[in-house]
Amino acid sequence: MSLIHHPLWLVGFRPFFLLGCLSGALLPLAWAMFFSGHGGLPASPVSPLQWHAHEMFFGFGWAILGGFLLTSTKNWVNVRGHHGAGLIFLVGAWLFERLGMALGAHWPPSLFLLSSNLFLGSIILMLLWTLIRHRKQDSYADNPVFFILLPAFLLAKQMMLFGDFKAGSDMALALFRLAFLVMLERTLTQFMKGVFQVQILRQPALDMAIKLLGLLLVGGFLLPPPVSALLSLLLAVLLLIRFAFWKPLLAARRIDIGIMYVGYLAIVGQLLLVAAMAFTHLGTVGTVATHLFTFGAMGCIIPAMIVRIANGHTGRKVVFGPLDKSVLYLMLAALLIRVLVPQLAPEKYLATVHAAATCWLLAFALLGWRYAPYLLRPRIDGREH
């Protein structure tokens, strides 16, 4: 079997979920070590904080989001997703970016600029080409939101690395928040119907208002702070109204579904914290709103999606075994340790950084160990991809 025909390159989630597990295990641990003064990246062209934020959003986050979108688009527009040589190129570009972020301080500026944009620019062009070319057979009328959302990630990245770091970080978070809201809207409807045989509320006007507000808040850093805070509050209220009709008590009976609802509530909590801090002198320890999103939404939703996709798209039944459930509980523990404990015991802040990073290390190492064999082998049902 030639390299290009290896099962790893059949569909986007296979290599990128492996890279997501690797980066999810190692990046938080590396930051915990750097934060506590043990080691560092002496050849990195950016500050330690820039490196940490960039790598969690555009290293870990985009490995998962990229793998998800490369896989989902074949279902959305009924064509096969990018595979083979194109997929190998994207993985090489992702690795090139990691190398540049760690060692690019002495590179020519043009080479570092290339390394930091080749992966994201390429995958966005490939995804947009698929969605635009096959728009007539698109299953989702709201997919044009990606025509704005995806290119905006490139702007957020440039701001984080070369301009206003805080504005770029806020924009990156808002973009991931919108992507998660779109994904939750689509997947939870299917999961609740498949697992519990119930319909959850899908009110087109409410759904569209949520997406439009989420899109507007992508540029929240350009608005006067009170306006941005009010929009955040309004989006949180709309999300809570919808949540009340999404049968959360029923979902809580299953950890694999319930943890998705935890992620949904983490998005609400992040928006409420942003609004509260704009209008009050709310005292918090650390960047609570940011970490509520990264640990609550990204950290809780992503492992559950990896389990579902790695099983379902390799021809297996979507069943969460004991090890899968232990991963989800580890991520819930990381959320509580990183977000709640520092507010109750500020003197333990450094310890919580290390403890939460250890939870991520264990969780994503377990996921990688369990699902690497699935991702490296052909589907078990005889289908090609």
C-alpha positions as CSV (number, residue, x, y, z in Angstrom):
1,M,0.0,0.0,0.0
2,S,1.4,3.4,-1.0
3,L,1.6,6.2,1.5
4,I,-1.1,8.2,-0.3
5,H,-3.5,5.3,-0.1
6,H,-3.0,4.6,3.6
7,P,-6.3,4.7,5.6
8,L,-5.0,7.7,7.5
9,W,-5.5,9.8,4.4
10,L,-9.0,8.7,3.5
11,V,-10.9,11.5,5.3
12,G,-10.0,14.6,7.3
13,F,-10.9,13.6,10.8
14,R,-8.4,10.7,10.8
15,P,-5.0,12.6,10.8
16,F,-6.4,15.8,12.4
17,F,-8.1,14.0,15.4
18,L,-4.7,12.3,16.0
19,L,-3.0,15.6,15.9
20,G,-5.7,17.1,18.1
21,C,-5.2,14.4,20.7
22,L,-1.4,14.9,20.6
23,S,-1.7,18.7,21.0
24,G,-4.5,18.5,23.6
25,A,-2.3,16.3,25.7
26,L,1.0,18.2,25.4
27,L,0.2,21.9,24.8
28,P,-1.5,22.6,28.2
29,L,1.3,20.6,30.0
30,A,3.9,22.7,28.2
31,W,2.2,25.9,29.2
32,A,1.9,24.8,32.8
33,M,5.7,24.2,32.9
34,F,6.4,27.6,31.2
35,F,4.0,29.4,33.5
36,S,5.7,28.0,36.6
37,G,9.1,29.0,35.3
38,H,10.3,25.5,34.2
39,G,11.6,25.7,30.7
40,G,10.4,27.8,27.8
41,L,10.6,28.4,24.1
42,P,13.8,30.6,23.6
43,A,13.5,30.5,19.8
44,S,9.8,31.3,19.6
45,P,9.1,34.5,17.7
46,V,6.3,35.5,20.0
47,S,5.8,36.0,23.7
48,P,4.9,33.0,25.9
49,L,1.3,34.2,26.3
50,Q,0.9,34.7,22.6
51,W,2.3,31.3,22.0
52,H,-0.1,29.7,24.5
53,A,-3.2,31.4,23.2
54,H,-2.3,30.9,19.6
55,E,-1.4,27.2,20.0
56,M,-4.6,26.4,21.9
57,F,-6.8,28.1,19.3
58,F,-5.0,27.6,16.1
59,G,-2.9,24.5,16.9
60,F,-5.3,22.3,19.0
61,G,-8.5,24.1,18.2
62,W,-8.0,24.1,14.4
63,A,-6.8,20.5,14.3
64,I,-10.2,19.5,15.7
65,L,-12.3,22.1,13.8
66,G,-10.4,21.4,10.6
67,G,-10.9,17.6,10.9
68,F,-14.5,18.1,11.8
69,L,-15.2,20.4,8.8
70,L,-13.3,18.3,6.3
71,T,-15.4,15.4,7.3
72,S,-18.8,17.1,7.7
73,T,-18.7,18.9,4.3
74,K,-19.1,15.6,2.5
75,N,-22.4,15.1,4.3
76,W,-23.5,18.8,3.9
77,V,-23.0,19.0,0.2
78,N,-23.0,15.2,-0.7
79,V,-19.4,15.1,-2.1
80,R,-16.3,13.3,-0.8
81,G,-14.2,15.5,1.4
82,H,-10.5,16.3,0.7
83,H,-8.3,13.3,1.0
84,G,-5.0,11.8,-0.2
85,A,-2.4,14.2,-1.3
86,G,-4.4,17.3,-0.3
87,L,-4.8,15.9,3.2
88,I,-1.1,15.1,3.4
89,F,-0.3,18.6,2.4
90,L,-2.6,20.1,5.1
91,V,-1.0,17.9,7.8
92,G,2.5,19.0,6.6
93,A,1.4,22.7,6.8
94,W,0.0,22.2,10.3
95,L,3.3,20.7,11.5
96,F,5.2,23.5,9.7
97,E,3.2,26.0,11.7
98,R,4.0,24.3,15.0
99,L,7.7,24.4,14.1
100,G,7.6,28.1,13.2
101,M,5.8,29.0,16.4
102,A,8.4,27.2,18.5
103,L,11.6,27.9,16.6
104,G,10.9,30.7,14.1
105,A,12.6,33.6,16.0
106,H,15.7,33.5,13.8
107,W,13.8,32.7,10.6
108,P,13.5,35.4,7.8
109,P,10.2,37.2,8.5
110,S,8.8,36.0,5.2
111,L,9.4,32.4,6.2
112,F,7.7,32.8,9.6
113,L,4.8,34.6,7.9
114,L,4.5,31.6,5.5
115,S,4.6,29.1,8.3
116,S,2.0,30.8,10.3
117,N,-0.6,31.1,7.5
118,L,0.0,28.2,5.1
119,F,-2.2,25.7,7.0
120,L,-5.1,28.0,7.9
121,G,-5.1,29.7,4.6
122,S,-5.0,26.5,2.6
123,I,-7.7,24.6,4.6
124,I,-10.0,27.6,4.5
125,L,-9.7,27.9,0.7
126,M,-10.3,24.1,0.4
127,L,-13.4,24.2,2.6
128,L,-14.8,27.3,0.9
129,W,-14.2,25.8,-2.5
130,T,-16.2,22.7,-1.5
131,L,-19.1,24.7,0.0
132,I,-19.3,27.3,-2.8
133,R,-18.8,24.8,-5.7
134,H,-21.6,22.5,-4.5
135,R,-23.9,25.2,-3.0
136,K,-26.9,24.0,-5.0
137,Q,-26.9,20.6,-3.3
138,D,-26.1,22.0,0.2
139,S,-28.3,20.4,2.9
140,Y,-28.1,23.5,5.2
141,A,-29.5,26.9,4.2
142,D,-27.4,28.6,6.9
143,N,-24.0,27.3,5.6
144,P,-23.2,30.8,4.1
145,V,-22.3,31.8,7.6
146,F,-19.0,29.9,7.0
147,F,-18.3,32.2,4.1
148,I,-17.7,34.9,6.7
149,L,-16.7,32.8,9.7
150,L,-13.8,31.0,8.0
151,P,-11.9,33.9,6.4
152,A,-12.3,35.9,9.7
153,F,-10.1,33.3,11.4
154,L,-7.2,34.5,9.3
155,L,-7.8,38.1,10.4
156,A,-7.9,37.0,14.1
157,K,-4.7,35.1,13.7
158,Q,-2.9,38.1,12.2
159,M,-4.1,40.3,15.0
160,M,-2.9,37.8,17.6
161,L,0.5,37.5,16.2
162,F,1.3,40.8,14.6
163,G,-1.2,43.4,15.9
164,D,-3.6,43.8,18.9
165,F,-3.2,40.5,20.7
166,K,-6.2,41.0,23.0
167,A,-8.5,42.0,20.2
168,G,-7.3,39.0,18.1
169,S,-7.8,36.6,21.0
170,D,-11.3,37.9,21.7
171,M,-12.1,37.6,18.0
172,A,-10.7,34.0,17.8
173,L,-12.8,33.0,20.8
174,A,-15.9,34.6,19.3
175,L,-15.3,32.7,16.1
176,F,-14.9,29.4,17.8
177,R,-18.0,30.2,19.9
178,L,-20.0,30.7,16.7
179,A,-18.7,27.5,15.2
180,F,-19.7,25.6,18.3
181,L,-23.1,27.2,18.4
182,V,-23.7,26.1,14.8
183,M,-22.4,22.6,15.5
184,L,-24.4,22.1,18.7
185,E,-27.6,23.3,17.0
186,R,-27.2,20.6,14.3
187,T,-25.8,17.7,16.3
188,L,-27.8,17.9,19.5
189,T,-31.0,17.8,17.5
190,Q,-29.8,14.5,16.0
191,F,-28.4,13.1,19.2
192,M,-31.5,13.7,21.3
193,K,-33.7,12.1,18.6
194,G,-31.4,9.2,18.2
195,V,-30.8,8.4,21.9
196,F,-34.0,9.5,23.6
197,Q,-36.4,9.6,20.6
198,V,-37.4,13.2,21.4
199,Q,-37.5,16.4,19.4
200,I,-35.9,19.5,20.8
201,L,-37.0,23.0,19.9
202,R,-35.8,24.2,16.5
203,Q,-37.5,27.6,16.0
204,P,-36.0,29.2,12.8
205,A,-36.3,32.8,14.0
206,L,-34.7,32.1,17.3
207,D,-31.9,30.0,15.8
208,M,-31.2,32.7,13.2
209,A,-31.1,35.4,15.8
210,I,-28.6,33.4,17.8
211,K,-26.3,32.9,14.8
212,L,-26.6,36.6,13.8
213,L,-25.8,37.8,17.3
214,G,-22.9,35.4,17.4
215,L,-21.6,36.7,14.1
216,L,-22.0,40.3,15.2
217,L,-20.0,39.6,18.3
218,V,-17.1,38.4,16.2
219,G,-16.4,42.1,15.7
220,G,-17.3,42.9,19.3
221,F,-13.8,44.5,19.9
222,L,-14.8,47.2,17.4
223,L,-17.9,48.2,19.3
224,P,-18.1,50.4,22.4
225,P,-17.6,48.1,25.4
226,P,-21.2,48.7,26.8
227,V,-22.7,47.8,23.4
228,S,-20.6,44.7,23.1
229,A,-21.6,43.7,26.7
230,L,-25.3,44.2,26.1
231,L,-25.1,42.1,22.9
232,S,-23.3,39.4,24.9
233,L,-26.1,39.5,27.5
234,L,-28.8,39.3,24.9
235,L,-27.1,36.3,23.2
236,A,-26.8,34.6,26.6
237,V,-30.5,35.2,27.3
238,L,-31.6,33.8,23.9
239,L,-29.4,30.7,24.5
240,L,-30.9,30.2,27.9
241,I,-34.5,30.4,26.5
242,R,-33.6,27.8,23.9
243,F,-31.8,25.6,26.5
244,A,-35.0,25.5,28.6
245,F,-36.8,23.8,25.7
246,W,-33.9,21.4,24.9
247,K,-34.8,18.9,27.6
248,P,-31.7,19.3,29.7
249,L,-32.9,17.0,32.5
250,L,-33.4,14.2,30.1
251,A,-29.9,14.9,28.5
252,A,-28.3,14.7,31.9
253,R,-29.2,11.0,32.2
254,R,-26.3,10.2,29.8
255,I,-22.8,11.6,30.3
256,D,-22.1,11.5,26.6
257,I,-25.0,13.8,25.8
258,G,-25.0,15.7,29.1
259,I,-21.5,16.9,28.7
260,M,-22.5,18.6,25.4
261,Y,-25.1,20.5,27.4
262,V,-22.3,21.4,29.9
263,G,-20.4,22.9,27.0
264,Y,-23.5,24.8,25.9
265,L,-23.9,26.3,29.4
266,A,-20.2,27.2,29.4
267,I,-20.8,29.3,26.4
268,V,-23.7,31.0,28.2
269,G,-21.6,31.5,31.3
270,Q,-18.7,33.0,29.3
271,L,-21.1,35.6,27.7
272,L,-22.7,36.4,31.1
273,L,-19.2,36.9,32.6
274,V,-18.2,39.3,29.8
275,A,-21.4,41.3,30.4
276,A,-21.0,41.3,34.2
277,M,-17.4,42.4,34.1
278,A,-18.3,45.3,31.8
279,F,-21.0,46.7,34.1
280,T,-19.7,45.8,37.6
281,H,-16.4,45.6,39.5
282,L,-16.6,41.8,39.5
283,G,-13.4,40.5,41.0
284,T,-12.1,37.2,39.5
285,V,-8.8,35.3,39.7
286,G,-7.3,34.8,36.3
287,T,-9.0,35.1,32.9
288,V,-12.1,33.3,34.0
289,A,-14.3,34.1,31.0
290,T,-11.7,32.8,28.5
291,H,-11.0,29.6,30.4
292,L,-14.7,29.0,31.0
293,F,-15.0,28.8,27.2
294,T,-11.8,26.9,26.5
295,F,-12.2,24.3,29.3
296,G,-16.0,24.3,29.4
297,A,-17.0,24.4,25.7
298,M,-13.9,23.3,23.8
299,G,-12.7,20.9,26.6
300,C,-16.0,19.2,27.2
301,I,-17.5,19.1,23.7
302,I,-14.4,18.1,21.7
303,P,-13.7,14.7,23.4
304,A,-17.3,13.6,23.1
305,M,-17.3,14.5,19.4
306,I,-14.0,12.7,18.8
307,V,-15.5,9.5,20.3
308,R,-18.7,9.8,18.2
309,I,-17.0,10.6,14.9
310,A,-14.1,8.1,15.4
311,N,-16.6,5.3,15.9
312,G,-19.4,6.3,13.5
313,H,-17.2,7.2,10.6
314,T,-15.1,4.0,10.9
315,G,-18.2,1.8,10.6
316,R,-18.7,1.1,14.3
317,K,-21.6,1.7,16.6
318,V,-21.4,4.9,18.6
319,V,-21.0,3.5,22.1
320,F,-19.3,5.2,25.0
321,G,-17.4,2.6,26.9
322,P,-15.9,2.9,30.4
323,L,-12.7,4.4,29.1
324,D,-14.5,7.0,27.0
325,K,-16.7,8.0,30.0
326,S,-13.6,8.3,32.2
327,V,-12.2,10.8,29.6
328,L,-15.3,12.9,29.9
329,Y,-15.2,12.9,33.7
330,L,-11.5,14.0,33.5
331,M,-12.5,16.9,31.3
332,L,-15.3,17.9,33.7
333,A,-12.7,17.8,36.6
334,A,-10.4,20.0,34.6
335,L,-13.1,22.5,34.1
336,L,-13.9,22.7,37.8
337,I,-10.2,22.7,38.8
338,R,-9.2,25.5,36.3
339,V,-12.2,27.8,36.6
340,L,-13.9,27.3,40.1
341,V,-11.1,26.3,42.5
342,P,-9.0,29.5,41.9
343,Q,-12.0,31.6,42.8
344,L,-12.4,29.8,46.1
345,A,-8.7,29.4,46.9
346,P,-6.6,32.0,45.0
347,E,-3.4,30.8,46.7
348,K,-3.8,27.5,44.8
349,Y,-3.8,29.1,41.4
350,L,-0.5,27.6,40.2
351,A,-1.4,24.2,41.5
352,T,-4.7,24.4,39.6
353,V,-2.9,25.2,36.3
354,H,-0.8,22.1,36.7
355,A,-3.7,19.9,37.9
356,A,-6.0,20.9,35.0
357,A,-3.1,20.4,32.5
358,T,-2.6,16.9,33.9
359,C,-6.3,16.1,33.4
360,W,-6.0,17.2,29.7
361,L,-2.8,15.1,29.4
362,L,-4.5,12.0,30.7
363,A,-7.7,12.5,28.8
364,F,-6.3,13.1,25.4
365,A,-3.5,10.5,25.9
366,L,-6.3,8.0,26.6
367,L,-8.3,9.1,23.6
368,G,-5.3,8.9,21.3
369,W,-4.3,5.5,22.6
370,R,-7.9,4.1,22.2
371,Y,-8.7,5.6,18.8
372,A,-5.4,5.6,17.0
373,P,-6.0,2.0,15.8
374,Y,-9.4,3.0,14.5
375,L,-8.0,5.9,12.6
376,L,-5.0,4.1,11.1
377,R,-7.1,1.1,9.8
378,P,-9.8,0.8,7.1
379,R,-13.4,1.0,8.0
380,I,-14.8,-2.3,9.4
381,D,-17.9,-2.2,7.3
382,G,-16.1,-2.5,4.0
383,R,-16.8,1.1,2.9
384,E,-13.9,3.1,1.7
385,H,-14.5,6.3,3.6
